[in-house]
């Protein structure tokens, strides 16, 4: 099980990957990330293909919610876990509106 600090670092790495990917996604939404095995998570804002204002804790009103285990989040960030495969296998759940999901697909 990854630590909370490792998960924070993983989200920061994902943010950098999103920005560097060249897949600019026109989204400005609140983001929540629930870590299923740690019983906590993070929240921030997905804007300009980056995760901004990352903070500890949940945002129950987040428009986009990622639900993932801590080790899977770290794997997603370091490239050992493919986002599409994780989604298909149920290791990554994304709760968002249908149009937001279509846009997120470009990043994950």
Residue, then its C-alpha position, 0 to 999 in steps of 0.5 A: x500500500x502506497x503512503x499518502x505522500x506517495x499518492x500526492x506525488x503520483x497526482x502531481x506526476x499525473x498532472x505533469x504528464x497530462x500537461x506534457x501529453x499535448x492533448x489539450x482538454x478544454x475542462x475546468x472542473x472540480x476534481x476529487x480523488x478517493x483512495x479506496x485503501x487509505x480511506x481518504x483522498x485529495x481534491x483540486x481542480x482540473x484546468x488547462x490539462x493540469x491538476x491545480x490547487x491539490x489539497x488533502x481531503x475530499x470534495x463531495x461536490x467534485x464534478x469529476x471523481x477518480x476512485x482508485x487504490x493507492x498502489x494503482x494510482x502510483x502505477x498509473x503515474x509511473x506508467x506501469x499501469x495503463x489508464x484504459x486497462x485500469x478503467x476496463x478492469x475496474x481498478x480505476x473508476x471515474x464518475x463524471x458527466x458523459x461529455x467530461x468522460x469523453x474529454x478525460x479519455x484523451x488524458x488517461 
